[in-house]
Amino acid sequence: MAIVPLAELQQRIQTLDVIDNALDKAAVWQKYLAENGKLTFDGNTPLFAFHPKSPMPVKGQRLFRVTGDWAIPYEHLASTYQHPPEAIASRQRCNLPKHPAFYCGDVWSISFFEVLQDKDHLFDTTYYFSHWEVQLDRTWRALSFLFSGLPPENPMYGYVQQNTTVVINYFKQFLPAAEVKHYLDFYHSEFTKTGSHTFSSLVSHQFLYNDDPQSGDFVFYPSVQAEHLGNNFAFNPKLIAAGEIALVKVYKIKIHELKKTSDVAFTWRYELLNIGDANVDNVIWRGPTDADIQEFEHHFPASKT
Protein backbone atom coordinates (compact mmCIF):
# COMPACT_ATOMS: atom_id res chain seq x y z
CA MET A 1 0.00 0.00 0.00
CA ALA A 2 1.41 3.38 -1.05
CA ILE A 3 0.84 6.25 1.37
CA VAL A 4 0.25 9.85 0.38
CA PRO A 5 3.14 11.94 1.80
CA LEU A 6 2.01 14.50 4.36
CA ALA A 7 2.77 17.58 2.25
CA GLU A 8 0.92 16.03 -0.70
CA LEU A 9 -2.05 15.09 1.53
CA GLN A 10 -2.35 18.70 2.69
CA GLN A 11 -2.49 19.87 -0.91
CA ARG A 12 -5.06 17.27 -1.92
CA ILE A 13 -7.36 18.22 0.96
CA GLN A 14 -7.33 21.82 -0.26
CA THR A 15 -8.87 20.68 -3.57
CA LEU A 16 -11.91 19.02 -1.97
CA ASP A 17 -15.36 20.48 -2.63
CA VAL A 18 -18.30 20.51 -0.23
CA ILE A 19 -20.96 17.92 -1.07
CA ASP A 20 -24.24 19.83 -1.13
CA ASN A 21 -27.08 18.81 1.19
CA ALA A 22 -29.58 19.45 -1.62
CA LEU A 23 -28.28 16.53 -3.71
CA ASP A 24 -30.28 13.31 -3.84
CA LYS A 25 -28.71 10.06 -2.63
CA ALA A 26 -27.51 8.89 -6.04
CA ALA A 27 -25.91 12.27 -6.77
CA VAL A 28 -24.22 12.28 -3.36
CA TRP A 29 -22.66 8.92 -4.16
CA GLN A 30 -21.33 10.12 -7.50
CA LYS A 31 -19.95 13.28 -5.91
CA TYR A 32 -18.36 11.20 -3.17
CA LEU A 33 -16.57 9.04 -5.75
CA ALA A 34 -15.24 12.15 -7.47
CA GLU A 35 -14.04 13.80 -4.25
CA ASN A 36 -12.53 10.63 -2.82
CA GLY A 37 -10.67 10.23 -6.10
CA LYS A 38 -8.89 13.51 -5.38
CA LEU A 39 -7.30 11.87 -2.35
CA THR A 40 -6.42 8.55 -4.00
CA PHE A 41 -6.19 9.35 -7.71
CA ASP A 42 -2.70 7.84 -8.19
CA GLY A 43 -3.21 4.71 -6.11
CA ASN A 44 -1.80 6.32 -3.00
CA THR A 45 -4.02 6.58 0.06
CA PRO A 46 -4.11 8.51 3.34
CA LEU A 47 -3.28 6.45 6.42
CA PHE A 48 -5.61 6.27 9.39
CA ALA A 49 -5.75 4.59 12.80
CA PHE A 50 -8.10 1.76 11.86
CA HIS A 51 -8.83 -0.83 14.56
CA PRO A 52 -10.26 -4.01 13.00
CA LYS A 53 -10.82 -5.56 16.45
CA SER A 54 -11.36 -2.78 18.95
CA PRO A 55 -12.59 -4.06 22.35
CA MET A 56 -14.27 -0.73 23.05
CA PRO A 57 -17.08 -0.02 23.74
CA VAL A 58 -17.84 -2.91 26.10
CA LYS A 59 -21.20 -4.44 26.95
CA GLY A 60 -23.13 -2.16 29.30
CA GLN A 61 -21.23 0.99 28.36
CA ARG A 62 -23.54 3.96 28.55
CA LEU A 63 -23.78 6.37 25.65
CA PHE A 64 -25.70 9.62 25.55
CA ARG A 65 -27.55 11.91 23.17
CA VAL A 66 -29.14 15.28 23.82
CA THR A 67 -31.82 16.63 21.48
CA GLY A 68 -34.00 19.73 21.52
CA ASP A 69 -37.76 19.47 21.03
CA TRP A 70 -37.46 20.92 17.52
CA ALA A 71 -36.05 17.54 16.44
CA ILE A 72 -38.51 15.33 18.38
CA PRO A 73 -41.77 15.07 16.41
CA TYR A 74 -43.04 11.93 18.22
CA GLU A 75 -41.72 11.62 21.74
CA HIS A 76 -43.44 8.25 22.27
CA LEU A 77 -41.51 6.52 19.46
CA ALA A 78 -38.06 5.10 20.22
CA SER A 79 -36.93 5.74 16.64
CA THR A 80 -37.34 9.48 17.22
CA TYR A 81 -34.20 9.46 19.39
CA GLN A 82 -32.04 7.74 16.78
CA HIS A 83 -30.24 9.23 13.81
CA PRO A 84 -32.35 11.31 11.39
CA PRO A 85 -34.11 9.59 8.49
CA GLU A 86 -32.06 9.20 5.34
CA ALA A 87 -34.18 11.69 3.39
CA ILE A 88 -33.32 14.60 5.71
CA ALA A 89 -29.83 13.60 6.86
CA SER A 90 -27.49 16.53 6.26
CA ARG A 91 -23.71 16.64 6.07
CA GLN A 92 -22.02 16.61 9.48
CA ARG A 93 -18.55 15.78 10.74
CA CYS A 94 -18.88 12.03 10.12
CA ASN A 95 -21.49 11.68 7.40
CA LEU A 96 -22.47 12.90 3.97
CA PRO A 97 -25.97 14.06 2.96
CA LYS A 98 -28.62 11.31 2.80
CA HIS A 99 -26.25 8.94 4.64
CA PRO A 100 -26.94 9.32 8.39
CA ALA A 101 -24.75 8.29 11.29
CA PHE A 102 -25.86 7.74 14.88
CA TYR A 103 -24.02 10.33 16.97
CA CYS A 104 -23.61 9.99 20.72
CA GLY A 105 -21.10 10.70 23.48
CA ASP A 106 -19.45 8.81 26.31
CA VAL A 107 -19.93 11.68 28.79
CA TRP A 108 -23.41 13.13 29.28
CA SER A 109 -22.29 16.71 29.74
CA ILE A 110 -20.19 16.49 26.57
CA SER A 111 -23.31 15.64 24.59
CA PHE A 112 -24.97 18.72 26.05
CA PHE A 113 -22.06 20.96 25.09
CA GLU A 114 -22.49 19.79 21.51
CA VAL A 115 -26.00 21.32 21.41
CA LEU A 116 -25.20 24.38 23.52
CA GLN A 117 -23.90 26.04 20.36
CA ASP A 118 -27.50 26.93 19.47
CA LYS A 119 -28.12 29.30 22.38
CA ASP A 120 -31.21 30.89 20.83
CA HIS A 121 -33.25 27.85 21.85
CA LEU A 122 -31.81 27.38 25.33
CA PHE A 123 -34.56 28.67 27.62
CA ASP A 124 -37.65 28.17 25.46
CA THR A 125 -36.85 24.58 24.58
CA THR A 126 -37.55 21.21 26.15
CA TYR A 127 -34.53 18.94 25.99
CA TYR A 128 -34.49 15.17 25.76
CA PHE A 129 -31.48 13.44 27.30
CA SER A 130 -31.44 9.88 25.97
CA HIS A 131 -29.45 7.10 27.62
CA TRP A 132 -28.28 4.22 25.42
CA GLU A 133 -26.32 1.07 26.24
CA VAL A 134 -24.13 -1.36 24.33
CA GLN A 135 -25.92 -4.71 24.39
CA LEU A 136 -23.14 -7.23 23.78
CA ASP A 137 -19.44 -7.89 24.06
CA ARG A 138 -17.76 -8.05 20.68
CA THR A 139 -14.88 -6.58 18.75
CA TRP A 140 -15.60 -3.55 16.62
CA ARG A 141 -14.28 -2.14 13.36
CA ALA A 142 -13.36 1.35 14.52
CA LEU A 143 -11.74 4.40 12.98
CA SER A 144 -10.07 6.47 15.68
CA PHE A 145 -9.06 10.11 15.84
CA LEU A 146 -7.93 9.99 19.45
CA PHE A 147 -4.20 9.37 19.12
CA SER A 148 -2.97 12.94 19.29
CA GLY A 149 -3.12 15.44 22.14
CA LEU A 150 -5.70 13.66 24.29
CA PRO A 151 -5.73 15.01 27.88
CA PRO A 152 -5.47 12.61 30.85
CA GLU A 153 -8.97 13.65 31.98
CA ASN A 154 -10.52 12.10 28.85
CA PRO A 155 -12.33 8.77 29.56
CA MET A 156 -10.47 7.13 26.67
CA TYR A 157 -7.01 8.23 27.83
CA GLY A 158 -6.15 4.81 29.28
CA TYR A 159 -7.30 3.07 26.12
CA VAL A 160 -5.17 5.39 24.01
CA GLN A 161 -2.12 4.81 26.22
CA GLN A 162 -2.54 1.05 25.85
CA ASN A 163 -2.88 1.18 22.07
CA THR A 164 -0.54 4.01 21.03
CA THR A 165 2.42 1.68 20.46
CA VAL A 166 0.32 -0.57 18.24
CA VAL A 167 -0.84 2.39 16.16
CA ILE A 168 2.65 3.85 15.82
CA ASN A 169 4.13 0.49 14.81
CA TYR A 170 1.43 0.11 12.20
CA PHE A 171 2.24 3.54 10.77
CA LYS A 172 5.95 2.72 10.76
CA GLN A 173 5.27 0.03 8.17
CA PHE A 174 4.54 2.80 5.68
CA LEU A 175 6.26 5.93 6.98
CA PRO A 176 9.67 6.83 8.40
CA ALA A 177 9.53 6.88 12.21
CA ALA A 178 10.26 10.61 12.30
CA GLU A 179 7.15 11.37 10.22
CA VAL A 180 4.62 9.30 12.15
CA LYS A 181 3.82 11.85 14.86
CA HIS A 182 3.52 14.69 12.34
CA TYR A 183 1.15 12.58 10.25
CA LEU A 184 -1.00 11.66 13.27
CA ASP A 185 -1.10 15.24 14.54
CA PHE A 186 -2.09 16.61 11.16
CA TYR A 187 -4.97 14.34 10.31
CA HIS A 188 -6.34 14.45 13.86
CA SER A 189 -6.39 18.26 13.76
CA GLU A 190 -7.82 18.24 10.22
CA PHE A 191 -10.58 15.83 11.20
CA THR A 192 -11.64 17.79 14.29
CA LYS A 193 -11.22 21.30 12.90
CA THR A 194 -14.02 23.76 13.56
CA GLY A 195 -16.16 25.06 10.72
CA SER A 196 -15.28 22.57 8.00
CA HIS A 197 -16.38 18.95 7.70
CA THR A 198 -15.34 18.49 4.09
CA PHE A 199 -12.45 16.13 4.82
CA SER A 200 -13.89 14.42 7.92
CA SER A 201 -17.26 13.62 6.32
CA LEU A 202 -15.55 12.17 3.25
CA VAL A 203 -13.21 9.96 5.27
CA SER A 204 -16.00 8.77 7.58
CA HIS A 205 -18.31 7.99 4.66
CA GLN A 206 -15.60 5.87 3.07
CA PHE A 207 -15.28 3.92 6.31
CA LEU A 208 -18.96 3.56 7.28
CA TYR A 209 -20.58 3.23 3.86
CA ASN A 210 -18.06 1.45 1.64
CA ASP A 211 -19.10 -1.48 -0.51
CA ASP A 212 -17.23 -3.95 1.70
CA PRO A 213 -19.66 -6.17 3.64
CA GLN A 214 -17.33 -5.58 6.58
CA SER A 215 -17.92 -1.83 6.54
CA GLY A 216 -16.93 0.11 9.62
CA ASP A 217 -18.88 0.06 12.88
CA PHE A 218 -18.04 3.53 14.15
CA VAL A 219 -15.79 6.56 14.02
CA PHE A 220 -14.74 8.09 17.32
CA TYR A 221 -13.07 11.38 18.06
CA PRO A 222 -12.68 13.88 20.91
CA SER A 223 -15.32 16.55 21.45
CA VAL A 224 -14.12 19.88 20.12
CA GLN A 225 -16.79 21.80 22.05
CA ALA A 226 -15.60 20.32 25.36
CA GLU A 227 -11.88 20.76 24.77
CA HIS A 228 -11.30 17.03 24.20
CA LEU A 229 -12.46 16.10 27.72
CA GLY A 230 -14.97 13.60 26.32
CA ASN A 231 -15.58 11.78 23.07
CA ASN A 232 -18.12 11.47 20.32
CA PHE A 233 -19.07 8.31 18.46
CA ALA A 234 -20.59 8.15 15.01
CA PHE A 235 -22.04 4.66 14.64
CA ASN A 236 -23.13 2.91 11.48
CA PRO A 237 -26.97 2.96 11.63
CA LYS A 238 -27.07 -0.79 11.00
CA LEU A 239 -25.93 -1.33 14.61
CA ILE A 240 -28.97 0.50 15.95
CA ALA A 241 -31.28 -1.44 13.63
CA ALA A 242 -29.74 -4.70 14.85
CA GLY A 243 -30.24 -3.73 18.50
CA GLU A 244 -26.54 -3.86 19.33
CA ILE A 245 -26.89 -0.39 20.84
CA ALA A 246 -30.28 0.16 22.45
CA LEU A 247 -32.25 2.99 23.99
CA VAL A 248 -32.77 2.53 27.73
CA LYS A 249 -34.31 5.73 29.09
CA VAL A 250 -35.10 9.33 28.15
CA TYR A 251 -35.04 12.29 30.55
CA LYS A 252 -37.22 15.22 29.54
CA ILE A 253 -36.06 18.49 31.10
CA LYS A 254 -36.67 22.21 31.02
CA ILE A 255 -33.80 24.61 31.66
CA HIS A 256 -34.62 27.74 33.67
CA GLU A 257 -31.13 29.15 34.23
CA LEU A 258 -27.69 28.28 32.98
CA LYS A 259 -24.39 30.01 33.64
CA LYS A 260 -21.16 28.86 32.06
CA THR A 261 -18.33 28.90 34.60
CA SER A 262 -15.71 27.92 32.01
CA ASP A 263 -15.60 26.64 28.45
CA VAL A 264 -16.41 23.16 29.72
CA ALA A 265 -18.41 23.69 32.93
CA PHE A 266 -21.59 25.42 34.06
CA THR A 267 -24.09 25.72 36.85
CA TRP A 268 -27.78 25.51 36.14
CA ARG A 269 -31.33 25.33 37.42
CA TYR A 270 -33.56 22.86 35.63
CA GLU A 271 -36.80 20.93 36.03
CA LEU A 272 -36.94 17.20 35.35
CA LEU A 273 -40.36 16.94 33.73
CA ASN A 274 -40.82 13.29 32.85
CA ILE A 275 -39.04 9.98 32.41
CA GLY A 276 -39.44 7.84 29.29
CA ASP A 277 -38.71 4.12 29.65
CA ALA A 278 -37.80 2.37 26.39
CA ASN A 279 -40.13 -0.53 25.60
CA VAL A 280 -39.23 -2.16 22.26
CA ASP A 281 -40.34 0.42 19.66
CA ASN A 282 -42.02 2.76 22.11
CA VAL A 283 -41.15 5.11 24.95
CA ILE A 284 -43.50 4.92 27.94
CA TRP A 285 -43.67 8.25 29.79
CA ARG A 286 -44.17 8.70 33.55
CA GLY A 287 -43.36 11.12 36.33
CA PRO A 288 -39.84 11.09 37.81
CA THR A 289 -39.12 9.25 41.05
CA ASP A 290 -36.49 10.21 43.60
CA ALA A 291 -34.30 7.44 42.18
CA ASP A 292 -34.61 8.92 38.67
CA ILE A 293 -33.59 12.35 39.95
CA GLN A 294 -30.58 10.92 41.78
CA GLU A 295 -29.53 8.94 38.71
CA PHE A 296 -29.79 11.97 36.47
CA GLU A 297 -27.76 14.11 38.87
CA HIS A 298 -25.18 11.33 39.18
CA HIS A 299 -24.65 11.16 35.43
CA PHE A 300 -24.67 14.88 34.86
CA PRO A 301 -21.70 16.54 36.61
CA ALA A 302 -22.82 20.18 36.43
CA SER A 303 -24.02 21.76 39.68
CA LYS A 304 -27.73 22.23 40.17
CA THR A 305 -28.39 25.67 41.70
VEXDREN-2710 file (C-alpha; in Angstrom, 1 decimal):
% VEXDREN-2710
k/r/px/py/pz
1/MET/0.0/0.0/0.0
2/ALA/1.4/3.4/-1.0
3/ILE/0.8/6.2/1.4
4/VAL/0.3/9.9/0.4
5/PRO/3.1/11.9/1.8
6/LEU/2.0/14.5/4.4
7/ALA/2.8/17.6/2.2
8/GLU/0.9/16.0/-0.7
9/LEU/-2.1/15.1/1.5
10/GLN/-2.3/18.7/2.7
11/GLN/-2.5/19.9/-0.9
12/ARG/-5.1/17.3/-1.9
13/ILE/-7.4/18.2/1.0
14/GLN/-7.3/21.8/-0.3
15/THR/-8.9/20.7/-3.6
16/LEU/-11.9/19.0/-2.0
17/ASP/-15.4/20.5/-2.6
18/VAL/-18.3/20.5/-0.2
19/ILE/-21.0/17.9/-1.1
20/ASP/-24.2/19.8/-1.1
21/ASN/-27.1/18.8/1.2
22/ALA/-29.6/19.4/-1.6
23/LEU/-28.3/16.5/-3.7
24/ASP/-30.3/13.3/-3.8
25/LYS/-28.7/10.1/-2.6
26/ALA/-27.5/8.9/-6.0
27/ALA/-25.9/12.3/-6.8
28/VAL/-24.2/12.3/-3.4
29/TRP/-22.7/8.9/-4.2
30/GLN/-21.3/10.1/-7.5
31/LYS/-20.0/13.3/-5.9
32/TYR/-18.4/11.2/-3.2
33/LEU/-16.6/9.0/-5.7
34/ALA/-15.2/12.1/-7.5
35/GLU/-14.0/13.8/-4.2
36/ASN/-12.5/10.6/-2.8
37/GLY/-10.7/10.2/-6.1
38/LYS/-8.9/13.5/-5.4
39/LEU/-7.3/11.9/-2.4
40/THR/-6.4/8.5/-4.0
41/PHE/-6.2/9.3/-7.7
42/ASP/-2.7/7.8/-8.2
43/GLY/-3.2/4.7/-6.1
44/ASN/-1.8/6.3/-3.0
45/THR/-4.0/6.6/0.1
46/PRO/-4.1/8.5/3.3
47/LEU/-3.3/6.5/6.4
48/PHE/-5.6/6.3/9.4
49/ALA/-5.7/4.6/12.8
50/PHE/-8.1/1.8/11.9
51/HIS/-8.8/-0.8/14.6
52/PRO/-10.3/-4.0/13.0
53/LYS/-10.8/-5.6/16.4
54/SER/-11.4/-2.8/19.0
55/PRO/-12.6/-4.1/22.3
56/MET/-14.3/-0.7/23.0
57/PRO/-17.1/0.0/23.7
58/VAL/-17.8/-2.9/26.1
59/LYS/-21.2/-4.4/27.0
60/GLY/-23.1/-2.2/29.3
61/GLN/-21.2/1.0/28.4
62/ARG/-23.5/4.0/28.5
63/LEU/-23.8/6.4/25.7
64/PHE/-25.7/9.6/25.5
65/ARG/-27.6/11.9/23.2
66/VAL/-29.1/15.3/23.8
67/THR/-31.8/16.6/21.5
68/GLY/-34.0/19.7/21.5
69/ASP/-37.8/19.5/21.0
70/TRP/-37.5/20.9/17.5
71/ALA/-36.0/17.5/16.4
72/ILE/-38.5/15.3/18.4
73/PRO/-41.8/15.1/16.4
74/TYR/-43.0/11.9/18.2
75/GLU/-41.7/11.6/21.7
76/HIS/-43.4/8.3/22.3
77/LEU/-41.5/6.5/19.5
78/ALA/-38.1/5.1/20.2
79/SER/-36.9/5.7/16.6
80/THR/-37.3/9.5/17.2
81/TYR/-34.2/9.5/19.4
82/GLN/-32.0/7.7/16.8
83/HIS/-30.2/9.2/13.8
84/PRO/-32.4/11.3/11.4
85/PRO/-34.1/9.6/8.5
86/GLU/-32.1/9.2/5.3
87/ALA/-34.2/11.7/3.4
88/ILE/-33.3/14.6/5.7
89/ALA/-29.8/13.6/6.9
90/SER/-27.5/16.5/6.3
91/ARG/-23.7/16.6/6.1
92/GLN/-22.0/16.6/9.5
93/ARG/-18.6/15.8/10.7
94/CYS/-18.9/12.0/10.1
95/ASN/-21.5/11.7/7.4
96/LEU/-22.5/12.9/4.0
97/PRO/-26.0/14.1/3.0
98/LYS/-28.6/11.3/2.8
99/HIS/-26.3/8.9/4.6
100/PRO/-26.9/9.3/8.4
101/ALA/-24.8/8.3/11.3
102/PHE/-25.9/7.7/14.9
103/TYR/-24.0/10.3/17.0
104/CYS/-23.6/10.0/20.7
105/GLY/-21.1/10.7/23.5
106/ASP/-19.4/8.8/26.3
107/VAL/-19.9/11.7/28.8
108/TRP/-23.4/13.1/29.3
109/SER/-22.3/16.7/29.7
110/ILE/-20.2/16.5/26.6
111/SER/-23.3/15.6/24.6
112/PHE/-25.0/18.7/26.0
113/PHE/-22.1/21.0/25.1
114/GLU/-22.5/19.8/21.5
115/VAL/-26.0/21.3/21.4
116/LEU/-25.2/24.4/23.5
117/GLN/-23.9/26.0/20.4
118/ASP/-27.5/26.9/19.5
119/LYS/-28.1/29.3/22.4
120/ASP/-31.2/30.9/20.8
121/HIS/-33.3/27.9/21.9
122/LEU/-31.8/27.4/25.3
123/PHE/-34.6/28.7/27.6
124/ASP/-37.6/28.2/25.5
125/THR/-36.8/24.6/24.6
126/THR/-37.6/21.2/26.1
127/TYR/-34.5/18.9/26.0
128/TYR/-34.5/15.2/25.8
129/PHE/-31.5/13.4/27.3
130/SER/-31.4/9.9/26.0
131/HIS/-29.5/7.1/27.6
132/TRP/-28.3/4.2/25.4
133/GLU/-26.3/1.1/26.2
134/VAL/-24.1/-1.4/24.3
135/GLN/-25.9/-4.7/24.4
136/LEU/-23.1/-7.2/23.8
137/ASP/-19.4/-7.9/24.1
138/ARG/-17.8/-8.1/20.7
139/THR/-14.9/-6.6/18.7
140/TRP/-15.6/-3.5/16.6
141/ARG/-14.3/-2.1/13.4
142/ALA/-13.4/1.3/14.5
143/LEU/-11.7/4.4/13.0
144/SER/-10.1/6.5/15.7
145/PHE/-9.1/10.1/15.8
146/LEU/-7.9/10.0/19.5
147/PHE/-4.2/9.4/19.1
148/SER/-3.0/12.9/19.3
149/GLY/-3.1/15.4/22.1
150/LEU/-5.7/13.7/24.3
151/PRO/-5.7/15.0/27.9
152/PRO/-5.5/12.6/30.9
153/GLU/-9.0/13.6/32.0
154/ASN/-10.5/12.1/28.9
155/PRO/-12.3/8.8/29.6
156/MET/-10.5/7.1/26.7
157/TYR/-7.0/8.2/27.8
158/GLY/-6.1/4.8/29.3
159/TYR/-7.3/3.1/26.1
160/VAL/-5.2/5.4/24.0
161/GLN/-2.1/4.8/26.2
162/GLN/-2.5/1.0/25.8
163/ASN/-2.9/1.2/22.1
164/THR/-0.5/4.0/21.0
165/THR/2.4/1.7/20.5
166/VAL/0.3/-0.6/18.2
167/VAL/-0.8/2.4/16.2
168/ILE/2.6/3.9/15.8
169/ASN/4.1/0.5/14.8
170/TYR/1.4/0.1/12.2
171/PHE/2.2/3.5/10.8
172/LYS/6.0/2.7/10.8
173/GLN/5.3/0.0/8.2
174/PHE/4.5/2.8/5.7
175/LEU/6.3/5.9/7.0
176/PRO/9.7/6.8/8.4
177/ALA/9.5/6.9/12.2
178/ALA/10.3/10.6/12.3
179/GLU/7.2/11.4/10.2
180/VAL/4.6/9.3/12.1
181/LYS/3.8/11.9/14.9
182/HIS/3.5/14.7/12.3
183/TYR/1.2/12.6/10.2
184/LEU/-1.0/11.7/13.3
185/ASP/-1.1/15.2/14.5
186/PHE/-2.1/16.6/11.2
187/TYR/-5.0/14.3/10.3
188/HIS/-6.3/14.4/13.9
189/SER/-6.4/18.3/13.8
190/GLU/-7.8/18.2/10.2
191/PHE/-10.6/15.8/11.2
192/THR/-11.6/17.8/14.3
193/LYS/-11.2/21.3/12.9
194/THR/-14.0/23.8/13.6
195/GLY/-16.2/25.1/10.7
196/SER/-15.3/22.6/8.0
197/HIS/-16.4/19.0/7.7
198/THR/-15.3/18.5/4.1
199/PHE/-12.5/16.1/4.8
200/SER/-13.9/14.4/7.9
201/SER/-17.3/13.6/6.3
202/LEU/-15.5/12.2/3.2
203/VAL/-13.2/10.0/5.3
204/SER/-16.0/8.8/7.6
205/HIS/-18.3/8.0/4.7
206/GLN/-15.6/5.9/3.1
207/PHE/-15.3/3.9/6.3
208/LEU/-19.0/3.6/7.3
209/TYR/-20.6/3.2/3.9
210/ASN/-18.1/1.5/1.6
211/ASP/-19.1/-1.5/-0.5
212/ASP/-17.2/-4.0/1.7
213/PRO/-19.7/-6.2/3.6
214/GLN/-17.3/-5.6/6.6
215/SER/-17.9/-1.8/6.5
216/GLY/-16.9/0.1/9.6
217/ASP/-18.9/0.1/12.9
218/PHE/-18.0/3.5/14.1
219/VAL/-15.8/6.6/14.0
220/PHE/-14.7/8.1/17.3
221/TYR/-13.1/11.4/18.1
222/PRO/-12.7/13.9/20.9
223/SER/-15.3/16.6/21.5
224/VAL/-14.1/19.9/20.1
225/GLN/-16.8/21.8/22.0
226/ALA/-15.6/20.3/25.4
227/GLU/-11.9/20.8/24.8
228/HIS/-11.3/17.0/24.2
229/LEU/-12.5/16.1/27.7
230/GLY/-15.0/13.6/26.3
231/ASN/-15.6/11.8/23.1
232/ASN/-18.1/11.5/20.3
233/PHE/-19.1/8.3/18.5
234/ALA/-20.6/8.2/15.0
235/PHE/-22.0/4.7/14.6
236/ASN/-23.1/2.9/11.5
237/PRO/-27.0/3.0/11.6
238/LYS/-27.1/-0.8/11.0
239/LEU/-25.9/-1.3/14.6
240/ILE/-29.0/0.5/15.9
241/ALA/-31.3/-1.4/13.6
242/ALA/-29.7/-4.7/14.9
243/GLY/-30.2/-3.7/18.5
244/GLU/-26.5/-3.9/19.3
245/ILE/-26.9/-0.4/20.8
246/ALA/-30.3/0.2/22.5
247/LEU/-32.3/3.0/24.0
248/VAL/-32.8/2.5/27.7
249/LYS/-34.3/5.7/29.1
250/VAL/-35.1/9.3/28.2
251/TYR/-35.0/12.3/30.6
252/LYS/-37.2/15.2/29.5
253/ILE/-36.1/18.5/31.1
254/LYS/-36.7/22.2/31.0
255/ILE/-33.8/24.6/31.7
256/HIS/-34.6/27.7/33.7
257/GLU/-31.1/29.1/34.2
258/LEU/-27.7/28.3/33.0
259/LYS/-24.4/30.0/33.6
260/LYS/-21.2/28.9/32.1
261/THR/-18.3/28.9/34.6
262/SER/-15.7/27.9/32.0
263/ASP/-15.6/26.6/28.5
264/VAL/-16.4/23.2/29.7
265/ALA/-18.4/23.7/32.9
266/PHE/-21.6/25.4/34.1
267/THR/-24.1/25.7/36.9
268/TRP/-27.8/25.5/36.1
269/ARG/-31.3/25.3/37.4
270/TYR/-33.6/22.9/35.6
271/GLU/-36.8/20.9/36.0
272/LEU/-36.9/17.2/35.4
273/LEU/-40.4/16.9/33.7
274/ASN/-40.8/13.3/32.8
275/ILE/-39.0/10.0/32.4
276/GLY/-39.4/7.8/29.3
277/ASP/-38.7/4.1/29.7
278/ALA/-37.8/2.4/26.4
279/ASN/-40.1/-0.5/25.6
280/VAL/-39.2/-2.2/22.3
281/ASP/-40.3/0.4/19.7
282/ASN/-42.0/2.8/22.1
283/VAL/-41.1/5.1/24.9
284/ILE/-43.5/4.9/27.9
285/TRP/-43.7/8.2/29.8
286/ARG/-44.2/8.7/33.6
287/GLY/-43.4/11.1/36.3
288/PRO/-39.8/11.1/37.8
289/THR/-39.1/9.3/41.0
290/ASP/-36.5/10.2/43.6
291/ALA/-34.3/7.4/42.2
292/ASP/-34.6/8.9/38.7
293/ILE/-33.6/12.4/40.0
294/GLN/-30.6/10.9/41.8
295/GLU/-29.5/8.9/38.7
296/PHE/-29.8/12.0/36.5
297/GLU/-27.8/14.1/38.9
298/HIS/-25.2/11.3/39.2
299/HIS/-24.6/11.2/35.4
300/PHE/-24.7/14.9/34.9
301/PRO/-21.7/16.5/36.6
302/ALA/-22.8/20.2/36.4
303/SER/-24.0/21.8/39.7
304/LYS/-27.7/22.2/40.2
305/THR/-28.4/25.7/41.7
END
